[in-house]
């Protein structure tokens, strides 16, 4: 289940970052952003850690880095409302001076799990 949620988050991050995402396969979008699937695993693990304890606070941040690829970034809690957390991802792929911003949202289900939502 956790792997499915992580894969889904990776897809949403990529789809949110590219406006023409519907016309391209996921593997191509990831490649064009300069990130690897391993980078997405690090991003997802960081977001999961932010949500593991109590509900995060607006402005809370966590940095991540994939030592194997050199990609890095920051996840910031942009908003918390209606049992949902809105996250802002600042991603810098290895070898790029440009940071890309992607936004995602996770909401708590009845069991207390954070589920990626549109």
MODELLER restraints for C-alpha pairs under 7 A, 6 or more apart:
rsr = mdl.restraints
at = mdl.atoms
rsr.add(forms.Gaussian(group=physical.xy_distance, feature=features.Distance(at['CA:6:A'], at['CA:44:A']), mean=5.74, stdev=0.5))
rsr.add(forms.Gaussian(group=physical.xy_distance, feature=features.Distance(at['CA:9:A'], at['CA:44:A']), mean=6.97, stdev=0.5))
rsr.add(forms.Gaussian(group=physical.xy_distance, feature=features.Distance(at['CA:9:A'], at['CA:116:A']), mean=6.43, stdev=0.5))
rsr.add(forms.Gaussian(group=physical.xy_distance, feature=features.Distance(at['CA:10:A'], at['CA:40:A']), mean=5.76, stdev=0.5))
rsr.add(forms.Gaussian(group=physical.xy_distance, feature=features.Distance(at['CA:11:A'], at['CA:26:A']), mean=6.93, stdev=0.5))
rsr.add(forms.Gaussian(group=physical.xy_distance, feature=features.Distance(at['CA:13:A'], at['CA:102:A']), mean=6.20, stdev=0.5))
rsr.add(forms.Gaussian(group=physical.xy_distance, feature=features.Distance(at['CA:13:A'], at['CA:104:A']), mean=6.67, stdev=0.5))
rsr.add(forms.Gaussian(group=physical.xy_distance, feature=features.Distance(at['CA:14:A'], at['CA:29:A']), mean=6.63, stdev=0.5))
rsr.add(forms.Gaussian(group=physical.xy_distance, feature=features.Distance(at['CA:14:A'], at['CA:30:A']), mean=6.60, stdev=0.5))
rsr.add(forms.Gaussian(group=physical.xy_distance, feature=features.Distance(at['CA:15:A'], at['CA:21:A']), mean=5.25, stdev=0.5))
rsr.add(forms.Gaussian(group=physical.xy_distance, feature=features.Distance(at['CA:16:A'], at['CA:102:A']), mean=6.18, stdev=0.5))
rsr.add(forms.Gaussian(group=physical.xy_distance, feature=features.Distance(at['CA:16:A'], at['CA:103:A']), mean=6.92, stdev=0.5))
rsr.add(forms.Gaussian(group=physical.xy_distance, feature=features.Distance(at['CA:17:A'], at['CA:102:A']), mean=5.40, stdev=0.5))
rsr.add(forms.Gaussian(group=physical.xy_distance, feature=features.Distance(at['CA:30:A'], at['CA:36:A']), mean=6.50, stdev=0.5))
rsr.add(forms.Gaussian(group=physical.xy_distance, feature=features.Distance(at['CA:34:A'], at['CA:93:A']), mean=5.40, stdev=0.5))
rsr.add(forms.Gaussian(group=physical.xy_distance, feature=features.Distance(at['CA:35:A'], at['CA:93:A']), mean=5.66, stdev=0.5))
rsr.add(forms.Gaussian(group=physical.xy_distance, feature=features.Distance(at['CA:39:A'], at['CA:66:A']), mean=6.04, stdev=0.5))
rsr.add(forms.Gaussian(group=physical.xy_distance, feature=features.Distance(at['CA:39:A'], at['CA:71:A']), mean=6.83, stdev=0.5))
rsr.add(forms.Gaussian(group=physical.xy_distance, feature=features.Distance(at['CA:42:A'], at['CA:64:A']), mean=6.90, stdev=0.5))
rsr.add(forms.Gaussian(group=physical.xy_distance, feature=features.Distance(at['CA:42:A'], at['CA:66:A']), mean=6.50, stdev=0.5))
rsr.add(forms.Gaussian(group=physical.xy_distance, feature=features.Distance(at['CA:43:A'], at['CA:64:A']), mean=6.67, stdev=0.5))
rsr.add(forms.Gaussian(group=physical.xy_distance, feature=features.Distance(at['CA:46:A'], at['CA:64:A']), mean=6.55, stdev=0.5))
rsr.add(forms.Gaussian(group=physical.xy_distance, feature=features.Distance(at['CA:50:A'], at['CA:56:A']), mean=6.84, stdev=0.5))
rsr.add(forms.Gaussian(group=physical.xy_distance, feature=features.Distance(at['CA:57:A'], at['CA:77:A']), mean=6.71, stdev=0.5))
rsr.add(forms.Gaussian(group=physical.xy_distance, feature=features.Distance(at['CA:58:A'], at['CA:77:A']), mean=5.05, stdev=0.5))
rsr.add(forms.Gaussian(group=physical.xy_distance, feature=features.Distance(at['CA:58:A'], at['CA:78:A']), mean=5.64, stdev=0.5))
rsr.add(forms.Gaussian(group=physical.xy_distance, feature=features.Distance(at['CA:58:A'], at['CA:79:A']), mean=5.48, stdev=0.5))
rsr.add(forms.Gaussian(group=physical.xy_distance, feature=features.Distance(at['CA:58:A'], at['CA:80:A']), mean=6.55, stdev=0.5))
rsr.add(forms.Gaussian(group=physical.xy_distance, feature=features.Distance(at['CA:59:A'], at['CA:76:A']), mean=6.03, stdev=0.5))
rsr.add(forms.Gaussian(group=physical.xy_distance, feature=features.Distance(at['CA:59:A'], at['CA:77:A']), mean=5.26, stdev=0.5))
rsr.add(forms.Gaussian(group=physical.xy_distance, feature=features.Distance(at['CA:59:A'], at['CA:78:A']), mean=6.20, stdev=0.5))
rsr.add(forms.Gaussian(group=physical.xy_distance, feature=features.Distance(at['CA:60:A'], at['CA:76:A']), mean=5.69, stdev=0.5))
rsr.add(forms.Gaussian(group=physical.xy_distance, feature=features.Distance(at['CA:60:A'], at['CA:77:A']), mean=5.41, stdev=0.5))
rsr.add(forms.Gaussian(group=physical.xy_distance, feature=features.Distance(at['CA:61:A'], at['CA:74:A']), mean=6.70, stdev=0.5))
rsr.add(forms.Gaussian(group=physical.xy_distance, feature=features.Distance(at['CA:61:A'], at['CA:75:A']), mean=5.52, stdev=0.5))
rsr.add(forms.Gaussian(group=physical.xy_distance, feature=features.Distance(at['CA:61:A'], at['CA:76:A']), mean=4.36, stdev=0.5))
rsr.add(forms.Gaussian(group=physical.xy_distance, feature=features.Distance(at['CA:61:A'], at['CA:77:A']), mean=6.48, stdev=0.5))
rsr.add(forms.Gaussian(group=physical.xy_distance, feature=features.Distance(at['CA:62:A'], at['CA:74:A']), mean=5.63, stdev=0.5))
rsr.add(forms.Gaussian(group=physical.xy_distance, feature=features.Distance(at['CA:62:A'], at['CA:75:A']), mean=5.37, stdev=0.5))
rsr.add(forms.Gaussian(group=physical.xy_distance, feature=features.Distance(at['CA:62:A'], at['CA:76:A']), mean=6.69, stdev=0.5))
rsr.add(forms.Gaussian(group=physical.xy_distance, feature=features.Distance(at['CA:63:A'], at['CA:73:A']), mean=5.77, stdev=0.5))
rsr.add(forms.Gaussian(group=physical.xy_distance, feature=features.Distance(at['CA:63:A'], at['CA:74:A']), mean=4.27, stdev=0.5))
rsr.add(forms.Gaussian(group=physical.xy_distance, feature=features.Distance(at['CA:63:A'], at['CA:75:A']), mean=6.35, stdev=0.5))
rsr.add(forms.Gaussian(group=physical.xy_distance, feature=features.Distance(at['CA:64:A'], at['CA:72:A']), mean=5.58, stdev=0.5))
rsr.add(forms.Gaussian(group=physical.xy_distance, feature=features.Distance(at['CA:64:A'], at['CA:73:A']), mean=5.39, stdev=0.5))
rsr.add(forms.Gaussian(group=physical.xy_distance, feature=features.Distance(at['CA:64:A'], at['CA:74:A']), mean=6.03, stdev=0.5))
rsr.add(forms.Gaussian(group=physical.xy_distance, feature=features.Distance(at['CA:65:A'], at['CA:71:A']), mean=5.86, stdev=0.5))
rsr.add(forms.Gaussian(group=physical.xy_distance, feature=features.Distance(at['CA:65:A'], at['CA:72:A']), mean=4.09, stdev=0.5))
rsr.add(forms.Gaussian(group=physical.xy_distance, feature=features.Distance(at['CA:65:A'], at['CA:73:A']), mean=6.42, stdev=0.5))
rsr.add(forms.Gaussian(group=physical.xy_distance, feature=features.Distance(at['CA:66:A'], at['CA:72:A']), mean=6.19, stdev=0.5))
rsr.add(forms.Gaussian(group=physical.xy_distance, feature=features.Distance(at['CA:69:A'], at['CA:94:A']), mean=6.41, stdev=0.5))
rsr.add(forms.Gaussian(group=physical.xy_distance, feature=features.Distance(at['CA:70:A'], at['CA:94:A']), mean=4.78, stdev=0.5))
rsr.add(forms.Gaussian(group=physical.xy_distance, feature=features.Distance(at['CA:71:A'], at['CA:92:A']), mean=5.87, stdev=0.5))
rsr.add(forms.Gaussian(group=physical.xy_distance, feature=features.Distance(at['CA:71:A'], at['CA:93:A']), mean=4.37, stdev=0.5))
rsr.add(forms.Gaussian(group=physical.xy_distance, feature=features.Distance(at['CA:71:A'], at['CA:94:A']), mean=4.25, stdev=0.5))
rsr.add(forms.Gaussian(group=physical.xy_distance, feature=features.Distance(at['CA:72:A'], at['CA:91:A']), mean=6.19, stdev=0.5))
rsr.add(forms.Gaussian(group=physical.xy_distance, feature=features.Distance(at['CA:72:A'], at['CA:92:A']), mean=5.37, stdev=0.5))
rsr.add(forms.Gaussian(group=physical.xy_distance, feature=features.Distance(at['CA:72:A'], at['CA:93:A']), mean=6.38, stdev=0.5))
rsr.add(forms.Gaussian(group=physical.xy_distance, feature=features.Distance(at['CA:73:A'], at['CA:90:A']), mean=5.26, stdev=0.5))
rsr.add(forms.Gaussian(group=physical.xy_distance, feature=features.Distance(at['CA:73:A'], at['CA:91:A']), mean=4.42, stdev=0.5))
rsr.add(forms.Gaussian(group=physical.xy_distance, feature=features.Distance(at['CA:73:A'], at['CA:92:A']), mean=5.64, stdev=0.5))
rsr.add(forms.Gaussian(group=physical.xy_distance, feature=features.Distance(at['CA:74:A'], at['CA:89:A']), mean=5.89, stdev=0.5))
rsr.add(forms.Gaussian(group=physical.xy_distance, feature=features.Distance(at['CA:74:A'], at['CA:90:A']), mean=5.13, stdev=0.5))
rsr.add(forms.Gaussian(group=physical.xy_distance, feature=features.Distance(at['CA:74:A'], at['CA:91:A']), mean=6.71, stdev=0.5))
rsr.add(forms.Gaussian(group=physical.xy_distance, feature=features.Distance(at['CA:75:A'], at['CA:87:A']), mean=6.58, stdev=0.5))
rsr.add(forms.Gaussian(group=physical.xy_distance, feature=features.Distance(at['CA:75:A'], at['CA:88:A']), mean=5.64, stdev=0.5))
rsr.add(forms.Gaussian(group=physical.xy_distance, feature=features.Distance(at['CA:75:A'], at['CA:89:A']), mean=4.57, stdev=0.5))
rsr.add(forms.Gaussian(group=physical.xy_distance, feature=features.Distance(at['CA:75:A'], at['CA:90:A']), mean=6.31, stdev=0.5))
rsr.add(forms.Gaussian(group=physical.xy_distance, feature=features.Distance(at['CA:76:A'], at['CA:87:A']), mean=5.67, stdev=0.5))
rsr.add(forms.Gaussian(group=physical.xy_distance, feature=features.Distance(at['CA:76:A'], at['CA:88:A']), mean=5.08, stdev=0.5))
rsr.add(forms.Gaussian(group=physical.xy_distance, feature=features.Distance(at['CA:76:A'], at['CA:89:A']), mean=6.49, stdev=0.5))
rsr.add(forms.Gaussian(group=physical.xy_distance, feature=features.Distance(at['CA:77:A'], at['CA:85:A']), mean=6.90, stdev=0.5))
rsr.add(forms.Gaussian(group=physical.xy_distance, feature=features.Distance(at['CA:77:A'], at['CA:86:A']), mean=6.05, stdev=0.5))
rsr.add(forms.Gaussian(group=physical.xy_distance, feature=features.Distance(at['CA:77:A'], at['CA:87:A']), mean=4.75, stdev=0.5))
rsr.add(forms.Gaussian(group=physical.xy_distance, feature=features.Distance(at['CA:77:A'], at['CA:88:A']), mean=6.31, stdev=0.5))
rsr.add(forms.Gaussian(group=physical.xy_distance, feature=features.Distance(at['CA:78:A'], at['CA:86:A']), mean=5.40, stdev=0.5))
rsr.add(forms.Gaussian(group=physical.xy_distance, feature=features.Distance(at['CA:78:A'], at['CA:87:A']), mean=5.40, stdev=0.5))
rsr.add(forms.Gaussian(group=physical.xy_distance, feature=features.Distance(at['CA:78:A'], at['CA:88:A']), mean=5.99, stdev=0.5))
rsr.add(forms.Gaussian(group=physical.xy_distance, feature=features.Distance(at['CA:79:A'], at['CA:85:A']), mean=5.91, stdev=0.5))
rsr.add(forms.Gaussian(group=physical.xy_distance, feature=features.Distance(at['CA:79:A'], at['CA:86:A']), mean=5.00, stdev=0.5))
rsr.add(forms.Gaussian(group=physical.xy_distance, feature=features.Distance(at['CA:80:A'], at['CA:86:A']), mean=6.21, stdev=0.5))
rsr.add(forms.Gaussian(group=physical.xy_distance, feature=features.Distance(at['CA:83:A'], at['CA:107:A']), mean=5.75, stdev=0.5))
rsr.add(forms.Gaussian(group=physical.xy_distance, feature=features.Distance(at['CA:83:A'], at['CA:108:A']), mean=5.91, stdev=0.5))
rsr.add(forms.Gaussian(group=physical.xy_distance, feature=features.Distance(at['CA:84:A'], at['CA:105:A']), mean=6.74, stdev=0.5))
rsr.add(forms.Gaussian(group=physical.xy_distance, feature=features.Distance(at['CA:84:A'], at['CA:106:A']), mean=5.56, stdev=0.5))
rsr.add(forms.Gaussian(group=physical.xy_distance, feature=features.Distance(at['CA:84:A'], at['CA:107:A']), mean=3.99, stdev=0.5))
rsr.add(forms.Gaussian(group=physical.xy_distance, feature=features.Distance(at['CA:84:A'], at['CA:108:A']), mean=6.37, stdev=0.5))
rsr.add(forms.Gaussian(group=physical.xy_distance, feature=features.Distance(at['CA:85:A'], at['CA:105:A']), mean=5.65, stdev=0.5))
rsr.add(forms.Gaussian(group=physical.xy_distance, feature=features.Distance(at['CA:85:A'], at['CA:106:A']), mean=5.37, stdev=0.5))
rsr.add(forms.Gaussian(group=physical.xy_distance, feature=features.Distance(at['CA:85:A'], at['CA:107:A']), mean=6.23, stdev=0.5))
rsr.add(forms.Gaussian(group=physical.xy_distance, feature=features.Distance(at['CA:86:A'], at['CA:104:A']), mean=5.91, stdev=0.5))
rsr.add(forms.Gaussian(group=physical.xy_distance, feature=features.Distance(at['CA:86:A'], at['CA:105:A']), mean=4.40, stdev=0.5))
rsr.add(forms.Gaussian(group=physical.xy_distance, feature=features.Distance(at['CA:86:A'], at['CA:106:A']), mean=6.60, stdev=0.5))
rsr.add(forms.Gaussian(group=physical.xy_distance, feature=features.Distance(at['CA:87:A'], at['CA:103:A']), mean=5.62, stdev=0.5))
rsr.add(forms.Gaussian(group=physical.xy_distance, feature=features.Distance(at['CA:87:A'], at['CA:104:A']), mean=5.22, stdev=0.5))
rsr.add(forms.Gaussian(group=physical.xy_distance, feature=features.Distance(at['CA:87:A'], at['CA:105:A']), mean=5.90, stdev=0.5))
rsr.add(forms.Gaussian(group=physical.xy_distance, feature=features.Distance(at['CA:88:A'], at['CA:101:A']), mean=6.86, stdev=0.5))
rsr.add(forms.Gaussian(group=physical.xy_distance, feature=features.Distance(at['CA:88:A'], at['CA:102:A']), mean=5.94, stdev=0.5))
rsr.add(forms.Gaussian(group=physical.xy_distance, feature=features.Distance(at['CA:88:A'], at['CA:103:A']), mean=4.57, stdev=0.5))
rsr.add(forms.Gaussian(group=physical.xy_distance, feature=features.Distance(at['CA:88:A'], at['CA:104:A']), mean=6.59, stdev=0.5))
rsr.add(forms.Gaussian(group=physical.xy_distance, feature=features.Distance(at['CA:89:A'], at['CA:101:A']), mean=5.51, stdev=0.5))
rsr.add(forms.Gaussian(group=physical.xy_distance, feature=features.Distance(at['CA:89:A'], at['CA:102:A']), mean=5.01, stdev=0.5))
rsr.add(forms.Gaussian(group=physical.xy_distance, feature=features.Distance(at['CA:89:A'], at['CA:103:A']), mean=5.95, stdev=0.5))
rsr.add(forms.Gaussian(group=physical.xy_distance, feature=features.Distance(at['CA:90:A'], at['CA:99:A']), mean=6.13, stdev=0.5))
rsr.add(forms.Gaussian(group=physical.xy_distance, feature=features.Distance(at['CA:90:A'], at['CA:100:A']), mean=5.57, stdev=0.5))
rsr.add(forms.Gaussian(group=physical.xy_distance, feature=features.Distance(at['CA:90:A'], at['CA:101:A']), mean=4.66, stdev=0.5))
rsr.add(forms.Gaussian(group=physical.xy_distance, feature=features.Distance(at['CA:90:A'], at['CA:102:A']), mean=6.61, stdev=0.5))
rsr.add(forms.Gaussian(group=physical.xy_distance, feature=features.Distance(at['CA:91:A'], at['CA:99:A']), mean=5.38, stdev=0.5))
rsr.add(forms.Gaussian(group=physical.xy_distance, feature=features.Distance(at['CA:91:A'], at['CA:100:A']), mean=5.11, stdev=0.5))
rsr.add(forms.Gaussian(group=physical.xy_distance, feature=features.Distance(at['CA:91:A'], at['CA:101:A']), mean=6.34, stdev=0.5))
rsr.add(forms.Gaussian(group=physical.xy_distance, feature=features.Distance(at['CA:92:A'], at['CA:98:A']), mean=6.30, stdev=0.5))
rsr.add(forms.Gaussian(group=physical.xy_distance, feature=features.Distance(at['CA:92:A'], at['CA:99:A']), mean=4.65, stdev=0.5))
rsr.add(forms.Gaussian(group=physical.xy_distance, feature=features.Distance(at['CA:92:A'], at['CA:100:A']), mean=6.43, stdev=0.5))
rsr.add(forms.Gaussian(group=physical.xy_distance, feature=features.Distance(at['CA:105:A'], at['CA:116:A']), mean=5.98, stdev=0.5))
rsr.add(forms.Gaussian(group=physical.xy_distance, feature=features.Distance(at['CA:105:A'], at['CA:117:A']), mean=5.75, stdev=0.5))
rsr.add(forms.Gaussian(group=physical.xy_distance, feature=features.Distance(at['CA:105:A'], at['CA:118:A']), mean=6.79, stdev=0.5))
rsr.add(forms.Gaussian(group=physical.xy_distance, feature=features.Distance(at['CA:106:A'], at['CA:114:A']), mean=5.60, stdev=0.5))
rsr.add(forms.Gaussian(group=physical.xy_distance, feature=features.Distance(at['CA:106:A'], at['CA:115:A']), mean=5.10, stdev=0.5))
rsr.add(forms.Gaussian(group=physical.xy_distance, feature=features.Distance(at['CA:106:A'], at['CA:116:A']), mean=4.31, stdev=0.5))
rsr.add(forms.Gaussian(group=physical.xy_distance, feature=features.Distance(at['CA:106:A'], at['CA:117:A']), mean=5.53, stdev=0.5))
rsr.add(forms.Gaussian(group=physical.xy_distance, feature=features.Distance(at['CA:107:A'], at['CA:114:A']), mean=5.27, stdev=0.5))
rsr.add(forms.Gaussian(group=physical.xy_distance, feature=features.Distance(at['CA:107:A'], at['CA:115:A']), mean=5.29, stdev=0.5))
rsr.add(forms.Gaussian(group=physical.xy_distance, feature=features.Distance(at['CA:107:A'], at['CA:116:A']), mean=6.50, stdev=0.5))
rsr.add(forms.Gaussian(group=physical.xy_distance, feature=features.Distance(at['CA:107:A'], at['CA:117:A']), mean=6.57, stdev=0.5))
rsr.add(forms.Gaussian(group=physical.xy_distance, feature=features.Distance(at['CA:108:A'], at['CA:114:A']), mean=4.48, stdev=0.5))
rsr.add(forms.Gaussian(group=physical.xy_distance, feature=features.Distance(at['CA:108:A'], at['CA:115:A']), mean=6.05, stdev=0.5))
rsr.add(forms.Gaussian(group=physical.xy_distance, feature=features.Distance(at['CA:109:A'], at['CA:115:A']), mean=6.74, stdev=0.5))
